[in-house]
Amino acid sequence: MSFYLLTSADLTSSREICFTNRQEVNHPTLMRLCLDFNLRVLQLQPKVNSCSQMDAPSAALQFVVLGSEDSHPYIALTPTCTSLDELEEHVTRHQIDILHDYLFSADSVAAAE
């Protein structure tokens, strides 16, 4: 797996998707990563440069998993996904790689910048 660099110049805004308790079973793997490993799921709003981009699929909301708040704020552990269901599926398939990168590689990537 690899890290994905997010740039603030490409984003209009973002908000954290909170999993408040273990009763939220719609996205169990995302919930587990957030509650057990202090990871964050962000909903990103990319910048739109023209009217034609507003209707483009890439201008839609995107979701990504980031490290904890003390890690580098612009390094994502997953590629952007167009829905929480797609992100859940990706995280379920690559959970071991994501956790390995988060636990053993995040400090070296942040230090390399």
DRENLOFI-774395 format. One record per residue: x, y, z of N, C-alpha, C in turn; residue in one letter. Coordinates in steps of 0.2 Angstrom, whole numbers, plus 5000, padded with zeros to 4 digits. Example, Ala and Ser with C-alpha at 12.3 -4.5 7.8 and 13.67 -1.06 7.14 Angstrom:
DRENLOFI-774395
<rec><n_x>5066</n_x><n_y>4972</n_y><n_z>5039</n_z><ca_x>5062</ca_x><ca_y>4978</ca_y><ca_z>5039</ca_z><c_x>5066</c_x><c_y>4984</c_y><c_z>5039</c_z><resn>A</resn></rec>
<rec><n_x>5064</n_x><n_y>4989</n_y><n_z>5035</n_z><ca_x>5068</ca_x><ca_y>4995</ca_y><ca_z>5036</ca_z><c_x>5064</c_x><c_y>5000</c_y><c_z>5039</c_z><resn>S</resn></rec>
END
This chain:
DRENLOFI-774395
<rec><n_x>5004</n_x><n_y>4994</n_y><n_z>5000</n_z><ca_x>5000</ca_x><ca_y>5000</ca_y><ca_z>5000</ca_z><c_x>5004</c_x><c_y>5006</c_y><c_z>5000</c_z><resn>M</resn></rec>
<rec><n_x>5001</n_x><n_y>5012</n_y><n_z>4999</n_z><ca_x>5005</ca_x><ca_y>5018</ca_y><ca_z>4998</ca_z><c_x>5001</c_x><c_y>5023</c_y><c_z>5002</c_z><resn>S</resn></rec>
<rec><n_x>5004</n_x><n_y>5029</n_y><n_z>5003</n_z><ca_x>5001</ca_x><ca_y>5035</ca_y><ca_z>5005</ca_z><c_x>4998</c_x><c_y>5039</c_y><c_z>5000</c_z><resn>F</resn></rec>
<rec><n_x>4993</n_x><n_y>5043</n_y><n_z>5001</n_z><ca_x>4990</ca_x><ca_y>5047</ca_y><ca_z>4996</ca_z><c_x>4990</c_x><c_y>5054</c_y><c_z>4999</c_z><resn>Y</resn></rec>
<rec><n_x>4994</n_x><n_y>5059</n_y><n_z>4995</n_z><ca_x>4994</ca_x><ca_y>5066</ca_y><ca_z>4997</ca_z><c_x>4988</c_x><c_y>5070</c_y><c_z>4995</c_z><resn>L</resn></rec>
<rec><n_x>4985</n_x><n_y>5073</n_y><n_z>5000</n_z><ca_x>4980</ca_x><ca_y>5078</ca_y><ca_z>4999</ca_z><c_x>4983</c_x><c_y>5085</c_y><c_z>4999</c_z><resn>L</resn></rec>
<rec><n_x>4981</n_x><n_y>5089</n_y><n_z>4995</n_z><ca_x>4983</ca_x><ca_y>5096</ca_y><ca_z>4995</ca_z><c_x>4977</c_x><c_y>5100</c_y><c_z>4997</c_z><resn>T</resn></rec>
<rec><n_x>4978</n_x><n_y>5105</n_y><n_z>5001</n_z><ca_x>4973</ca_x><ca_y>5110</ca_y><ca_z>5003</ca_z><c_x>4971</c_x><c_y>5114</c_y><c_z>4997</c_z><resn>S</resn></rec>
<rec><n_x>4975</n_x><n_y>5115</n_y><n_z>4992</n_z><ca_x>4973</ca_x><ca_y>5119</ca_y><ca_z>4986</ca_z><c_x>4968</c_x><c_y>5115</c_y><c_z>4982</c_z><resn>A</resn></rec>
<rec><n_x>4967</n_x><n_y>5109</n_y><n_z>4983</n_z><ca_x>4962</ca_x><ca_y>5105</ca_y><ca_z>4978</ca_z><c_x>4956</c_x><c_y>5104</c_y><c_z>4982</c_z><resn>D</resn></rec>
<rec><n_x>4955</n_x><n_y>5106</n_y><n_z>4988</n_z><ca_x>4949</ca_x><ca_y>5105</ca_y><ca_z>4992</ca_z><c_x>4946</c_x><c_y>5111</c_y><c_z>4994</c_z><resn>L</resn></rec>
<rec><n_x>4939</n_x><n_y>5111</n_y><n_z>4994</n_z><ca_x>4935</ca_x><ca_y>5117</ca_y><ca_z>4996</ca_z><c_x>4934</c_x><c_y>5116</c_y><c_z>5003</c_z><resn>T</resn></rec>
<rec><n_x>4932</n_x><n_y>5110</n_y><n_z>5006</n_z><ca_x>4931</ca_x><ca_y>5109</ca_y><ca_z>5013</ca_z><c_x>4931</c_x><c_y>5102</c_y><c_z>5014</c_z><resn>S</resn></rec>
<rec><n_x>4931</n_x><n_y>5100</n_y><n_z>5020</n_z><ca_x>4930</ca_x><ca_y>5093</ca_y><ca_z>5023</ca_z><c_x>4927</c_x><c_y>5093</c_y><c_z>5029</c_z><resn>S</resn></rec>
<rec><n_x>4924</n_x><n_y>5087</n_y><n_z>5031</n_z><ca_x>4921</ca_x><ca_y>5086</ca_y><ca_z>5037</ca_z><c_x>4922</c_x><c_y>5079</c_y><c_z>5039</c_z><resn>R</resn></rec>
<rec><n_x>4923</n_x><n_y>5078</n_y><n_z>5046</n_z><ca_x>4924</ca_x><ca_y>5071</ca_y><ca_z>5048</ca_z><c_x>4918</c_x><c_y>5068</c_y><c_z>5049</c_z><resn>E</resn></rec>
<rec><n_x>4918</n_x><n_y>5061</n_y><n_z>5047</n_z><ca_x>4912</ca_x><ca_y>5057</ca_y><ca_z>5048</ca_z><c_x>4913</c_x><c_y>5053</c_y><c_z>5055</c_z><resn>I</resn></rec>
<rec><n_x>4909</n_x><n_y>5054</n_y><n_z>5060</n_z><ca_x>4910</ca_x><ca_y>5052</ca_y><ca_z>5066</ca_z><c_x>4906</c_x><c_y>5045</c_y><c_z>5067</c_z><resn>C</resn></rec>
<rec><n_x>4909</n_x><n_y>5040</n_y><n_z>5070</n_z><ca_x>4906</ca_x><ca_y>5034</ca_y><ca_z>5072</ca_z><c_x>4906</c_x><c_y>5034</c_y><c_z>5080</c_z><resn>F</resn></rec>
<rec><n_x>4900</n_x><n_y>5036</n_y><n_z>5083</n_z><ca_x>4900</ca_x><ca_y>5037</ca_y><ca_z>5090</ca_z><c_x>4900</c_x><c_y>5031</c_y><c_z>5094</c_z><resn>T</resn></rec>
<rec><n_x>4897</n_x><n_y>5026</n_y><n_z>5092</n_z><ca_x>4897</ca_x><ca_y>5020</ca_y><ca_z>5096</ca_z><c_x>4897</c_x><c_y>5014</c_y><c_z>5091</c_z><resn>N</resn></rec>
<rec><n_x>4897</n_x><n_y>5008</n_y><n_z>5094</n_z><ca_x>4898</ca_x><ca_y>5002</ca_y><ca_z>5091</ca_z><c_x>4891</c_x><c_y>4999</c_y><c_z>5088</c_z><resn>R</resn></rec>
<rec><n_x>4886</n_x><n_y>5003</n_y><n_z>5089</n_z><ca_x>4880</ca_x><ca_y>5001</ca_y><ca_z>5086</ca_z><c_x>4879</c_x><c_y>5002</c_y><c_z>5079</c_z><resn>Q</resn></rec>
<rec><n_x>4883</n_x><n_y>5007</n_y><n_z>5076</n_z><ca_x>4883</ca_x><ca_y>5008</ca_y><ca_z>5069</ca_z><c_x>4886</c_x><c_y>5003</c_y><c_z>5065</c_z><resn>E</resn></rec>
<rec><n_x>4881</n_x><n_y>4998</n_y><n_z>5062</n_z><ca_x>4884</ca_x><ca_y>4993</ca_y><ca_z>5059</ca_z><c_x>4884</c_x><c_y>4993</c_y><c_z>5051</c_z><resn>V</resn></rec>
<rec><n_x>4882</n_x><n_y>4999</n_y><n_z>5049</n_z><ca_x>4882</ca_x><ca_y>5000</ca_y><ca_z>5041</ca_z><c_x>4889</c_x><c_y>5000</c_y><c_z>5038</c_z><resn>N</resn></rec>
<rec><n_x>4894</n_x><n_y>5002</n_y><n_z>5042</n_z><ca_x>4901</ca_x><ca_y>5002</ca_y><ca_z>5040</ca_z><c_x>4905</c_x><c_y>4999</c_y><c_z>5046</c_z><resn>H</resn></rec>
<rec><n_x>4905</n_x><n_y>4993</n_y><n_z>5047</n_z><ca_x>4908</ca_x><ca_y>4990</ca_y><ca_z>5053</ca_z><c_x>4916</c_x><c_y>4991</c_y><c_z>5053</c_z><resn>P</resn></rec>
<rec><n_x>4919</n_x><n_y>4990</n_y><n_z>5047</n_z><ca_x>4926</ca_x><ca_y>4990</ca_y><ca_z>5047</ca_z><c_x>4929</c_x><c_y>4998</c_y><c_z>5048</c_z><resn>T</resn></rec>
<rec><n_x>4925</n_x><n_y>5002</n_y><n_z>5045</n_z><ca_x>4927</ca_x><ca_y>5009</ca_y><ca_z>5046</ca_z><c_x>4926</c_x><c_y>5011</c_y><c_z>5053</c_z><resn>L</resn></rec>
<rec><n_x>4920</n_x><n_y>5009</n_y><n_z>5056</n_z><ca_x>4919</ca_x><ca_y>5010</ca_y><ca_z>5063</ca_z><c_x>4925</c_x><c_y>5008</c_y><c_z>5068</c_z><resn>M</resn></rec>
<rec><n_x>4927</n_x><n_y>5002</n_y><n_z>5066</n_z><ca_x>4932</ca_x><ca_y>4998</ca_y><ca_z>5070</ca_z><c_x>4939</c_x><c_y>5002</c_y><c_z>5070</c_z><resn>R</resn></rec>
<rec><n_x>4940</n_x><n_y>5004</n_y><n_z>5064</n_z><ca_x>4947</ca_x><ca_y>5008</ca_y><ca_z>5063</ca_z><c_x>4946</c_x><c_y>5015</c_y><c_z>5066</c_z><resn>L</resn></rec>
<rec><n_x>4941</n_x><n_y>5018</n_y><n_z>5066</n_z><ca_x>4940</ca_x><ca_y>5024</ca_y><ca_z>5070</ca_z><c_x>4940</c_x><c_y>5024</c_y><c_z>5077</c_z><resn>C</resn></rec>
<rec><n_x>4936</n_x><n_y>5019</n_y><n_z>5080</n_z><ca_x>4936</ca_x><ca_y>5018</ca_y><ca_z>5087</ca_z><c_x>4942</c_x><c_y>5015</c_y><c_z>5090</c_z><resn>L</resn></rec>
<rec><n_x>4944</n_x><n_y>5010</n_y><n_z>5087</n_z><ca_x>4950</ca_x><ca_y>5006</ca_y><ca_z>5090</ca_z><c_x>4957</c_x><c_y>5008</c_y><c_z>5088</c_z><resn>D</resn></rec>
<rec><n_x>4958</n_x><n_y>5012</n_y><n_z>5083</n_z><ca_x>4964</ca_x><ca_y>5014</ca_y><ca_z>5081</ca_z><c_x>4965</c_x><c_y>5022</c_y><c_z>5080</c_z><resn>F</resn></rec>
<rec><n_x>4959</n_x><n_y>5025</n_y><n_z>5082</n_z><ca_x>4959</ca_x><ca_y>5032</ca_y><ca_z>5082</ca_z><c_x>4961</c_x><c_y>5035</c_y><c_z>5075</c_z><resn>N</resn></rec>
<rec><n_x>4958</n_x><n_y>5032</n_y><n_z>5069</n_z><ca_x>4959</ca_x><ca_y>5034</ca_y><ca_z>5063</ca_z><c_x>4953</c_x><c_y>5039</c_y><c_z>5061</c_z><resn>L</resn></rec>
<rec><n_x>4953</n_x><n_y>5043</n_y><n_z>5056</n_z><ca_x>4947</ca_x><ca_y>5047</ca_y><ca_z>5054</ca_z><c_x>4945</c_x><c_y>5046</c_y><c_z>5047</c_z><resn>R</resn></rec>
<rec><n_x>4938</n_x><n_y>5047</n_y><n_z>5046</n_z><ca_x>4935</ca_x><ca_y>5046</ca_y><ca_z>5040</ca_z><c_x>4933</c_x><c_y>5053</c_y><c_z>5038</c_z><resn>V</resn></rec>
<rec><n_x>4936</n_x><n_y>5056</n_y><n_z>5032</n_z><ca_x>4934</ca_x><ca_y>5063</ca_y><ca_z>5030</ca_z><c_x>4930</c_x><c_y>5063</c_y><c_z>5024</c_z><resn>L</resn></rec>
<rec><n_x>4925</n_x><n_y>5067</n_y><n_z>5024</n_z><ca_x>4921</ca_x><ca_y>5068</ca_y><ca_z>5018</ca_z><c_x>4924</c_x><c_y>5075</c_y><c_z>5015</c_z><resn>Q</resn></rec>
<rec><n_x>4927</n_x><n_y>5074</n_y><n_z>5009</n_z><ca_x>4930</ca_x><ca_y>5079</ca_y><ca_z>5005</ca_z><c_x>4926</c_x><c_y>5083</c_y><c_z>5000</c_z><resn>L</resn></rec>
<rec><n_x>4926</n_x><n_y>5089</n_y><n_z>5000</n_z><ca_x>4923</ca_x><ca_y>5093</ca_y><ca_z>4994</ca_z><c_x>4928</c_x><c_y>5096</c_y><c_z>4990</c_z><resn>Q</resn></rec>
<rec><n_x>4930</n_x><n_y>5093</n_y><n_z>4984</n_z><ca_x>4935</ca_x><ca_y>5096</ca_y><ca_z>4980</ca_z><c_x>4933</c_x><c_y>5102</c_y><c_z>4977</c_z><resn>P</resn></rec>
<rec><n_x>4938</n_x><n_y>5106</n_y><n_z>4975</n_z><ca_x>4936</ca_x><ca_y>5113</ca_y><ca_z>4972</ca_z><c_x>4934</c_x><c_y>5112</c_y><c_z>4965</c_z><resn>K</resn></rec>
<rec><n_x>4929</n_x><n_y>5116</n_y><n_z>4963</n_z><ca_x>4926</ca_x><ca_y>5116</ca_y><ca_z>4956</ca_z><c_x>4929</c_x><c_y>5122</c_y><c_z>4952</c_z><resn>V</resn></rec>
<rec><n_x>4933</n_x><n_y>5121</n_y><n_z>4947</n_z><ca_x>4935</ca_x><ca_y>5127</ca_y><ca_z>4943</ca_z><c_x>4931</c_x><c_y>5130</c_y><c_z>4938</c_z><resn>N</resn></rec>
<rec><n_x>4926</n_x><n_y>5126</n_y><n_z>4935</n_z><ca_x>4922</ca_x><ca_y>5129</ca_y><ca_z>4930</ca_z><c_x>4915</c_x><c_y>5125</c_y><c_z>4931</c_z><resn>S</resn></rec>
<rec><n_x>4910</n_x><n_y>5128</n_y><n_z>4927</n_z><ca_x>4903</ca_x><ca_y>5125</ca_y><ca_z>4928</ca_z><c_x>4903</c_x><c_y>5118</c_y><c_z>4925</c_z><resn>C</resn></rec>
<rec><n_x>4907</n_x><n_y>5117</n_y><n_z>4920</n_z><ca_x>4907</ca_x><ca_y>5110</ca_y><ca_z>4917</ca_z><c_x>4910</c_x><c_y>5105</c_y><c_z>4922</c_z><resn>S</resn></rec>
<rec><n_x>4914</n_x><n_y>5107</n_y><n_z>4927</n_z><ca_x>4916</ca_x><ca_y>5102</ca_y><ca_z>4932</ca_z><c_x>4911</c_x><c_y>5101</c_y><c_z>4937</c_z><resn>Q</resn></rec>
<rec><n_x>4906</n_x><n_y>5105</n_y><n_z>4938</n_z><ca_x>4901</ca_x><ca_y>5104</ca_y><ca_z>4943</ca_z><c_x>4897</c_x><c_y>5098</c_y><c_z>4942</c_z><resn>M</resn></rec>
<rec><n_x>4896</n_x><n_y>5096</n_y><n_z>4936</n_z><ca_x>4892</ca_x><ca_y>5090</ca_y><ca_z>4934</ca_z><c_x>4896</c_x><c_y>5084</c_y><c_z>4933</c_z><resn>D</resn></rec>
<rec><n_x>4903</n_x><n_y>5085</n_y><n_z>4934</n_z><ca_x>4907</ca_x><ca_y>5079</ca_y><ca_z>4933</ca_z><c_x>4907</c_x><c_y>5075</c_y><c_z>4939</c_z><resn>A</resn></rec>
<rec><n_x>4908</n_x><n_y>5068</n_y><n_z>4938</n_z><ca_x>4908</ca_x><ca_y>5064</ca_y><ca_z>4944</ca_z><c_x>4914</c_x><c_y>5065</c_y><c_z>4949</c_z><resn>P</resn></rec>
<rec><n_x>4919</n_x><n_y>5068</n_y><n_z>4946</n_z><ca_x>4925</ca_x><ca_y>5069</ca_y><ca_z>4951</ca_z><c_x>4923</c_x><c_y>5075</c_y><c_z>4956</c_z><resn>S</resn></rec>
<rec><n_x>4918</n_x><n_y>5079</n_y><n_z>4954</n_z><ca_x>4917</ca_x><ca_y>5085</ca_y><ca_z>4958</ca_z><c_x>4912</c_x><c_y>5083</c_y><c_z>4964</c_z><resn>A</resn></rec>
<rec><n_x>4910</n_x><n_y>5076</n_y><n_z>4964</n_z><ca_x>4906</ca_x><ca_y>5074</ca_y><ca_z>4969</ca_z><c_x>4909</c_x><c_y>5073</c_y><c_z>4976</c_z><resn>A</resn></rec>
<rec><n_x>4906</n_x><n_y>5073</n_y><n_z>4981</n_z><ca_x>4909</ca_x><ca_y>5072</ca_y><ca_z>4987</ca_z><c_x>4913</c_x><c_y>5065</c_y><c_z>4987</c_z><resn>L</resn></rec>
<rec><n_x>4919</n_x><n_y>5066</n_y><n_z>4991</n_z><ca_x>4923</ca_x><ca_y>5060</ca_y><ca_z>4991</ca_z><c_x>4925</c_x><c_y>5058</c_y><c_z>4998</c_z><resn>Q</resn></rec>
<rec><n_x>4927</n_x><n_y>5052</n_y><n_z>4999</n_z><ca_x>4928</ca_x><ca_y>5050</ca_y><ca_z>5006</ca_z><c_x>4935</c_x><c_y>5047</c_y><c_z>5006</c_z><resn>F</resn></rec>
<rec><n_x>4938</n_x><n_y>5048</n_y><n_z>5012</n_z><ca_x>4945</ca_x><ca_y>5045</ca_y><ca_z>5013</ca_z><c_x>4947</c_x><c_y>5044</c_y><c_z>5020</c_z><resn>V</resn></rec>
<rec><n_x>4951</n_x><n_y>5039</n_y><n_z>5021</n_z><ca_x>4953</ca_x><ca_y>5038</ca_y><ca_z>5028</ca_z><c_x>4960</c_x><c_y>5041</c_y><c_z>5030</c_z><resn>V</resn></rec>
<rec><n_x>4960</n_x><n_y>5045</n_y><n_z>5035</n_z><ca_x>4966</ca_x><ca_y>5048</ca_y><ca_z>5037</ca_z><c_x>4969</c_x><c_y>5045</c_y><c_z>5044</c_z><resn>L</resn></rec>
<rec><n_x>4975</n_x><n_y>5047</n_y><n_z>5045</n_z><ca_x>4978</ca_x><ca_y>5044</ca_y><ca_z>5051</ca_z><c_x>4975</c_x><c_y>5048</c_y><c_z>5057</c_z><resn>G</resn></rec>
<rec><n_x>4977</n_x><n_y>5047</n_y><n_z>5063</n_z><ca_x>4975</ca_x><ca_y>5051</ca_y><ca_z>5069</ca_z><c_x>4976</c_x><c_y>5058</c_y><c_z>5068</c_z><resn>S</resn></rec>
<rec><n_x>4974</n_x><n_y>5062</n_y><n_z>5073</n_z><ca_x>4975</ca_x><ca_y>5069</ca_y><ca_z>5072</ca_z><c_x>4982</c_x><c_y>5072</c_y><c_z>5073</c_z><resn>E</resn></rec>
<rec><n_x>4986</n_x><n_y>5068</n_y><n_z>5076</n_z><ca_x>4993</ca_x><ca_y>5070</ca_y><ca_z>5077</ca_z><c_x>4997</c_x><c_y>5068</c_y><c_z>5072</c_z><resn>D</resn></rec>
<rec><n_x>4995</n_x><n_y>5064</n_y><n_z>5067</n_z><ca_x>4999</ca_x><ca_y>5062</ca_y><ca_z>5061</ca_z><c_x>4998</c_x><c_y>5068</c_y><c_z>5056</c_z><resn>S</resn></rec>
<rec><n_x>5002</n_x><n_y>5068</n_y><n_z>5050</n_z><ca_x>5001</ca_x><ca_y>5073</ca_y><ca_z>5045</ca_z><c_x>4994</c_x><c_y>5074</c_y><c_z>5043</c_z><resn>H</resn></rec>
<rec><n_x>4992</n_x><n_y>5080</n_y><n_z>5043</n_z><ca_x>4985</ca_x><ca_y>5081</ca_y><ca_z>5041</ca_z><c_x>4983</c_x><c_y>5080</c_y><c_z>5033</c_z><resn>P</resn></rec>
<rec><n_x>4988</n_x><n_y>5080</n_y><n_z>5029</n_z><ca_x>4986</ca_x><ca_y>5079</ca_y><ca_z>5022</ca_z><c_x>4989</c_x><c_y>5073</c_y><c_z>5019</c_z><resn>Y</resn></rec>
<rec><n_x>4990</n_x><n_y>5068</n_y><n_z>5023</n_z><ca_x>4992</ca_x><ca_y>5061</ca_y><ca_z>5021</ca_z><c_x>4986</c_x><c_y>5056</c_y><c_z>5022</c_z><resn>I</resn></rec>
<rec><n_x>4983</n_x><n_y>5053</n_y><n_z>5016</n_z><ca_x>4978</ca_x><ca_y>5049</ca_y><ca_z>5017</ca_z><c_x>4980</c_x><c_y>5042</c_y><c_z>5017</c_z><resn>A</resn></rec>
<rec><n_x>4977</n_x><n_y>5037</n_y><n_z>5020</n_z><ca_x>4979</ca_x><ca_y>5030</ca_y><ca_z>5020</ca_z><c_x>4975</c_x><c_y>5026</c_y><c_z>5015</c_z><resn>L</resn></rec>
<rec><n_x>4970</n_x><n_y>5029</n_y><n_z>5012</n_z><ca_x>4967</ca_x><ca_y>5026</ca_y><ca_z>5006</ca_z><c_x>4966</c_x><c_y>5031</c_y><c_z>5000</c_z><resn>T</resn></rec>
<rec><n_x>4965</n_x><n_y>5028</n_y><n_z>4994</n_z><ca_x>4963</ca_x><ca_y>5033</ca_y><ca_z>4989</ca_z><c_x>4956</c_x><c_y>5036</c_y><c_z>4990</c_z><resn>P</resn></rec>
<rec><n_x>4954</n_x><n_y>5041</n_y><n_z>4987</n_z><ca_x>4947</ca_x><ca_y>5044</ca_y><ca_z>4988</ca_z><c_x>4942</c_x><c_y>5039</c_y><c_z>4985</c_z><resn>T</resn></rec>
<rec><n_x>4937</n_x><n_y>5039</n_y><n_z>4988</n_z><ca_x>4931</ca_x><ca_y>5034</ca_y><ca_z>4986</ca_z><c_x>4925</c_x><c_y>5039</c_y><c_z>4985</c_z><resn>C</resn></rec>
<rec><n_x>4920</n_x><n_y>5037</n_y><n_z>4981</n_z><ca_x>4915</ca_x><ca_y>5041</ca_y><ca_z>4980</ca_z><c_x>4909</c_x><c_y>5040</c_y><c_z>4984</c_z><resn>T</resn></rec>
<rec><n_x>4909</n_x><n_y>5035</n_y><n_z>4989</n_z><ca_x>4904</ca_x><ca_y>5033</ca_y><ca_z>4993</ca_z><c_x>4907</c_x><c_y>5030</c_y><c_z>5000</c_z><resn>S</resn></rec>
<rec><n_x>4903</n_x><n_y>5030</n_y><n_z>5005</n_z><ca_x>4906</ca_x><ca_y>5027</ca_y><ca_z>5011</ca_z><c_x>4906</c_x><c_y>5019</c_y><c_z>5010</c_z><resn>L</resn></rec>
<rec><n_x>4901</n_x><n_y>5017</n_y><n_z>5006</n_z><ca_x>4901</ca_x><ca_y>5010</ca_y><ca_z>5004</ca_z><c_x>4907</c_x><c_y>5007</c_y><c_z>5001</c_z><resn>D</resn></rec>
<rec><n_x>4909</n_x><n_y>5011</n_y><n_z>4996</n_z><ca_x>4915</ca_x><ca_y>5010</ca_y><ca_z>4992</ca_z><c_x>4921</c_x><c_y>5010</c_y><c_z>4996</c_z><resn>E</resn></rec>
<rec><n_x>4921</n_x><n_y>5015</n_y><n_z>5001</n_z><ca_x>4927</ca_x><ca_y>5015</ca_y><ca_z>5006</ca_z><c_x>4927</c_x><c_y>5010</c_y><c_z>5010</c_z><resn>L</resn></rec>
<rec><n_x>4921</n_x><n_y>5008</n_y><n_z>5013</n_z><ca_x>4921</ca_x><ca_y>5002</ca_y><ca_z>5017</ca_z><c_x>4923</c_x><c_y>4995</c_y><c_z>5014</c_z><resn>E</resn></rec>
<rec><n_x>4921</n_x><n_y>4995</n_y><n_z>5007</n_z><ca_x>4924</ca_x><ca_y>4989</ca_y><ca_z>5003</ca_z><c_x>4931</c_x><c_y>4989</c_y><c_z>5003</c_z><resn>E</resn></rec>
<rec><n_x>4934</n_x><n_y>4995</n_y><n_z>5001</n_z><ca_x>4941</ca_x><ca_y>4995</ca_y><ca_z>5000</ca_z><c_x>4945</c_x><c_y>4994</c_y><c_z>5007</c_z><resn>H</resn></rec>
<rec><n_x>4942</n_x><n_y>4997</n_y><n_z>5012</n_z><ca_x>4946</ca_x><ca_y>4996</ca_y><ca_z>5019</ca_z><c_x>4945</c_x><c_y>4988</c_y><c_z>5021</c_z><resn>V</resn></rec>
<rec><n_x>4940</n_x><n_y>4985</n_y><n_z>5019</n_z><ca_x>4939</ca_x><ca_y>4978</ca_y><ca_z>5021</ca_z><c_x>4944</c_x><c_y>4974</c_y><c_z>5018</c_z><resn>T</resn></rec>
<rec><n_x>4945</n_x><n_y>4975</n_y><n_z>5011</n_z><ca_x>4950</ca_x><ca_y>4971</ca_y><ca_z>5007</ca_z><c_x>4957</c_x><c_y>4973</c_y><c_z>5009</c_z><resn>R</resn></rec>
<rec><n_x>4958</n_x><n_y>4979</n_y><n_z>5011</n_z><ca_x>4965</ca_x><ca_y>4981</ca_y><ca_z>5012</ca_z><c_x>4967</c_x><c_y>4983</c_y><c_z>5020</c_z><resn>H</resn></rec>
<rec><n_x>4963</n_x><n_y>4980</n_y><n_z>5024</n_z><ca_x>4963</ca_x><ca_y>4982</ca_y><ca_z>5031</ca_z><c_x>4970</c_x><c_y>4981</c_y><c_z>5034</c_z><resn>Q</resn></rec>
<rec><n_x>4973</n_x><n_y>4975</n_y><n_z>5033</n_z><ca_x>4980</ca_x><ca_y>4974</ca_y><ca_z>5035</ca_z><c_x>4985</c_x><c_y>4979</c_y><c_z>5033</c_z><resn>I</resn></rec>
<rec><n_x>4985</n_x><n_y>4980</n_y><n_z>5026</n_z><ca_x>4990</ca_x><ca_y>4985</ca_y><ca_z>5023</ca_z><c_x>4989</c_x><c_y>4992</c_y><c_z>5026</c_z><resn>D</resn></rec>
<rec><n_x>4983</n_x><n_y>4994</n_y><n_z>5027</n_z><ca_x>4981</ca_x><ca_y>5001</ca_y><ca_z>5029</ca_z><c_x>4984</c_x><c_y>5001</c_y><c_z>5037</c_z><resn>I</resn></rec>
<rec><n_x>4983</n_x><n_y>4996</n_y><n_z>5041</n_z><ca_x>4985</ca_x><ca_y>4997</ca_y><ca_z>5048</ca_z><c_x>4993</c_x><c_y>4996</c_y><c_z>5048</c_z><resn>L</resn></rec>
<rec><n_x>4996</n_x><n_y>4992</n_y><n_z>5044</n_z><ca_x>5003</ca_x><ca_y>4992</ca_y><ca_z>5044</ca_z><c_x>5006</c_x><c_y>4998</c_y><c_z>5042</c_z><resn>H</resn></rec>
<rec><n_x>5003</n_x><n_y>5001</n_y><n_z>5037</n_z><ca_x>5006</ca_x><ca_y>5008</ca_y><ca_z>5035</ca_z><c_x>5005</c_x><c_y>5013</c_y><c_z>5040</c_z><resn>D</resn></rec>
<rec><n_x>4999</n_x><n_y>5013</n_y><n_z>5043</n_z><ca_x>4998</ca_x><ca_y>5018</ca_y><ca_z>5049</ca_z><c_x>5002</c_x><c_y>5017</c_y><c_z>5055</c_z><resn>Y</resn></rec>
<rec><n_x>5003</n_x><n_y>5011</n_y><n_z>5057</n_z><ca_x>5007</ca_x><ca_y>5009</ca_y><ca_z>5063</ca_z><c_x>5014</c_x><c_y>5010</c_y><c_z>5062</c_z><resn>L</resn></rec>
<rec><n_x>5017</n_x><n_y>5008</n_y><n_z>5056</n_z><ca_x>5024</ca_x><ca_y>5007</ca_y><ca_z>5055</ca_z><c_x>5027</c_x><c_y>5012</c_y><c_z>5050</c_z><resn>F</resn></rec>
<rec><n_x>5023</n_x><n_y>5015</n_y><n_z>5046</n_z><ca_x>5026</ca_x><ca_y>5020</ca_y><ca_z>5041</ca_z><c_x>5024</c_x><c_y>5027</c_y><c_z>5041</c_z><resn>S</resn></rec>
<rec><n_x>5019</n_x><n_y>5029</n_y><n_z>5045</n_z><ca_x>5017</ca_x><ca_y>5036</ca_y><ca_z>5045</ca_z><c_x>5022</c_x><c_y>5041</c_y><c_z>5047</c_z><resn>A</resn></rec>
<rec><n_x>5026</n_x><n_y>5039</n_y><n_z>5053</n_z><ca_x>5031</ca_x><ca_y>5043</ca_y><ca_z>5055</ca_z><c_x>5037</c_x><c_y>5044</c_y><c_z>5050</c_z><resn>D</resn></rec>
<rec><n_x>5039</n_x><n_y>5039</n_y><n_z>5046</n_z><ca_x>5044</ca_x><ca_y>5040</ca_y><ca_z>5042</ca_z><c_x>5042</c_x><c_y>5044</c_y><c_z>5036</c_z><resn>S</resn></rec>
<rec><n_x>5035</n_x><n_y>5043</n_y><n_z>5034</n_z><ca_x>5033</ca_x><ca_y>5047</ca_y><ca_z>5028</ca_z><c_x>5032</c_x><c_y>5055</c_y><c_z>5030</c_z><resn>V</resn></rec>
<rec><n_x>5030</n_x><n_y>5056</n_y><n_z>5036</n_z><ca_x>5029</ca_x><ca_y>5063</ca_y><ca_z>5038</ca_z><c_x>5036</c_x><c_y>5066</c_y><c_z>5039</c_z><resn>A</resn></rec>
<rec><n_x>5041</n_x><n_y>5062</n_y><n_z>5041</n_z><ca_x>5048</ca_x><ca_y>5065</ca_y><ca_z>5042</ca_z><c_x>5051</c_x><c_y>5066</c_y><c_z>5035</c_z><resn>A</resn></rec>
<rec><n_x>5050</n_x><n_y>5062</n_y><n_z>5030</n_z><ca_x>5053</ca_x><ca_y>5063</ca_y><ca_z>5024</ca_z><c_x>5051</c_x><c_y>5069</c_y><c_z>5020</c_z><resn>A</resn></rec>
<rec><n_x>5045</n_x><n_y>5072</n_y><n_z>5022</n_z><ca_x>5043</ca_x><ca_y>5078</ca_y><ca_z>5019</ca_z><c_x>5047</c_x><c_y>5085</c_y><c_z>5020</c_z><resn>E</resn></rec>
END
